[in-house]
Amino acid sequence: MDRTAAITVVGAGLIGSTTAFALHRAGYAVTVLDAGLLGAAWQAGAGMLSPDGEGLSRGPLANMARLSLSLWPQFARDLEQSSGLSVHYRAGVERLQKDGLRLCTPAEAQVHPPSVVRAALHGLEVRRESFCPSSLPLSPHSSLTILATGAWSAAFGLPVFPVQGQALLLSAEYNRPALFGWRGAGAKGYTLCRPDGVYVGATVRRSASTAPDDHARRWLGGVACRLLPADVAQAPVSQTLLGLRPCTADDLPIIGPHPTLPGVLVATGHGRHGALLAPYTAREVLRLVNQRCDTDCNKCR
Ligand SMILES: Cc1cc2nc3c(=O)[nH]c(=O)nc-3n(C[C@H](O)[C@H](O)[C@H](O)COP(=O)(O)OP(=O)(O)OC[C@H]3O[C@@H](n4cnc5c(N)ncnc54)[C@H](O)[C@@H]3O)c2cc1C
């Protein structure tokens, strides 16, 4: 395989689009396929880049998260410079303390997931197409397939399951840093000011349903009342968002060769951290593709 060989990225969510972006930038010819499935997590994701807020303090996931967080400022600049589109990177995340004070972590941040996907796919060949597991392994003209199929990855034999999340977008003028509720008071949940409104998130339910429910809406209303000024919390709901997080049993993403299919790499299982882990994942996949390219070139010499 050389750099002009075609790479097919299946899935144009947060992981597929940013991985395709990194490969394209490194000189690979990339085609992206996406089925436009209802429940795609990137359409509902908040865009918090907050290992602290997520309680990631130790272990391999925390290490990945910290590394990825440190890659985000430059990654955001690269996305914006190459596309001319903003990804709405904003530094600073606050956490509500037991005593009601807010603790700010300046190194943490937020992005706007739909804008990240749009910027990453800018200028790439993207086809609206559902990719069938039975078409793997692909014919010789496609040298490498990368599966970034999110919560639908089990169809490709991967141990990933969907965890539904719901959130609300409020139509209000408000401009504060992202805020995590204090977990001890049952005030879990968070709010972010985004270009499309004030985001209130997010429920967690092991389900593949794509139908929003009233119980979630009531819970989110409670989060809004606890974390936002009254006039903002009572602003009209402009959108109810629902997405299926691609989760794994050990909470770790799956990044590497497919366990049984030759010529297939996998980047999935990012659970509730796909926005946070996107630059790390894109870098890892690029490293694996470069490695494969070098090995194949050495064989030809
Ligand atoms: C409510 C909510 C809030 C969240 N908040 C945050 C947050 O604050 N911070 C954070 O880091 N993460 C957050 N996440 C998690 C984050 O959104 C996900 O981890 C991330 O979107 C996963 O990216 P992905 O590309 O693997 O999957 P997705 O974004 O779901 O994209 C998968 C894509 O693959 C396509 N696809 C699937 N199968 C096929 C096929 N066979 N053929 C073609 N296309 C296919 C789908 O159409 C879809 O577009 C949140 C998620 C939810 C639901």
PDBQT file of the ligand as one rigid body, heavy atoms in Angstrom, charges set to zero:
ROOT
HETATM    1  C1  LIG A 401     -26.102  13.055  24.673  1.00  0.00    +0.000 C 
HETATM    2  C2  LIG A 401     -24.629  12.828  24.408  1.00  0.00    +0.000 A 
HETATM    3  C3  LIG A 401     -23.693  13.691  24.953  1.00  0.00    +0.000 A 
HETATM    4  C4  LIG A 401     -22.335  13.481  24.724  1.00  0.00    +0.000 A 
HETATM    5  N1  LIG A 401     -21.432  14.393  25.219  1.00  0.00    +0.000 NA
HETATM    6  C5  LIG A 401     -20.126  14.224  24.981  1.00  0.00    +0.000 A 
HETATM    7  C6  LIG A 401     -19.172  15.153  25.473  1.00  0.00    +0.000 A 
HETATM    8  O1  LIG A 401     -19.533  16.159  26.079  1.00  0.00    +0.000 OA
HETATM    9  N2  LIG A 401     -17.847  14.915  25.256  1.00  0.00    +0.000 N 
HETATM   10  C7  LIG A 401     -17.415  13.817  24.571  1.00  0.00    +0.000 A 
HETATM   11  O2  LIG A 401     -16.211  13.641  24.447  1.00  0.00    +0.000 OA
HETATM   12  N3  LIG A 401     -18.293  12.940  24.061  1.00  0.00    +0.000 NA
HETATM   13  C8  LIG A 401     -19.627  13.100  24.260  1.00  0.00    +0.000 A 
HETATM   14  N4  LIG A 401     -20.525  12.206  23.775  1.00  0.00    +0.000 N 
HETATM   15  C9  LIG A 401     -20.025  11.007  23.108  1.00  0.00    +0.000 C 
HETATM   16  C10 LIG A 401     -19.664  11.252  21.659  1.00  0.00    +0.000 C 
HETATM   17  O3  LIG A 401     -20.708  11.934  21.004  1.00  0.00    +0.000 OA
HETATM   18  C11 LIG A 401     -19.412   9.890  20.993  1.00  0.00    +0.000 C 
HETATM   19  O4  LIG A 401     -18.402   9.208  21.706  1.00  0.00    +0.000 OA
HETATM   20  C12 LIG A 401     -18.931  10.064  19.558  1.00  0.00    +0.000 C 
HETATM   21  O5  LIG A 401     -19.913  10.735  18.802  1.00  0.00    +0.000 OA
HETATM   22  C13 LIG A 401     -18.630   8.712  18.936  1.00  0.00    +0.000 C 
HETATM   23  O6  LIG A 401     -18.184   8.977  17.634  1.00  0.00    +0.000 OA
HETATM   24  P1  LIG A 401     -18.293   7.888  16.500  1.00  0.00    +0.000 P 
HETATM   25  O7  LIG A 401     -17.825   8.527  15.239  1.00  0.00    +0.000 OA
HETATM   26  O8  LIG A 401     -17.654   6.625  16.961  1.00  0.00    +0.000 OA
HETATM   27  O9  LIG A 401     -19.868   7.554  16.420  1.00  0.00    +0.000 OA
HETATM   28  P2  LIG A 401     -21.028   8.472  15.846  1.00  0.00    +0.000 P 
HETATM   29  O10 LIG A 401     -20.774   9.889  16.157  1.00  0.00    +0.000 OA
HETATM   30  O11 LIG A 401     -22.304   7.847  16.296  1.00  0.00    +0.000 OA
HETATM   31  O12 LIG A 401     -20.913   8.266  14.267  1.00  0.00    +0.000 OA
HETATM   32  C14 LIG A 401     -21.041   7.001  13.680  1.00  0.00    +0.000 C 
HETATM   33  C15 LIG A 401     -21.423   7.223  12.217  1.00  0.00    +0.000 C 
HETATM   34  O13 LIG A 401     -21.320   5.973  11.550  1.00  0.00    +0.000 OA
HETATM   35  C16 LIG A 401     -22.365   5.885  10.595  1.00  0.00    +0.000 C 
HETATM   36  N5  LIG A 401     -22.554   4.455  10.314  1.00  0.00    +0.000 N 
HETATM   37  C17 LIG A 401     -22.784   3.458  11.223  1.00  0.00    +0.000 A 
HETATM   38  N6  LIG A 401     -22.855   2.271  10.574  1.00  0.00    +0.000 NA
HETATM   39  C18 LIG A 401     -22.652   2.509   9.255  1.00  0.00    +0.000 A 
HETATM   40  C19 LIG A 401     -22.589   1.693   8.086  1.00  0.00    +0.000 A 
HETATM   41  N7  LIG A 401     -22.757   0.362   8.139  1.00  0.00    +0.000 N 
HETATM   42  N8  LIG A 401     -22.376   2.274   6.868  1.00  0.00    +0.000 NA
HETATM   43  C20 LIG A 401     -22.197   3.636   6.779  1.00  0.00    +0.000 A 
HETATM   44  N9  LIG A 401     -22.243   4.461   7.866  1.00  0.00    +0.000 NA
HETATM   45  C21 LIG A 401     -22.468   3.913   9.077  1.00  0.00    +0.000 A 
HETATM   46  C22 LIG A 401     -23.549   6.564  11.265  1.00  0.00    +0.000 C 
HETATM   47  O14 LIG A 401     -24.478   7.061  10.300  1.00  0.00    +0.000 OA
HETATM   48  C23 LIG A 401     -22.869   7.699  12.046  1.00  0.00    +0.000 C 
HETATM   49  O15 LIG A 401     -22.877   8.933  11.351  1.00  0.00    +0.000 OA
HETATM   50  C24 LIG A 401     -21.901  12.386  23.956  1.00  0.00    +0.000 A 
HETATM   51  C25 LIG A 401     -22.846  11.527  23.390  1.00  0.00    +0.000 A 
HETATM   52  C26 LIG A 401     -24.194  11.741  23.605  1.00  0.00    +0.000 A 
HETATM   53  C27 LIG A 401     -25.202  10.811  22.976  1.00  0.00    +0.000 C 
ENDROOT
TORSDOF 0
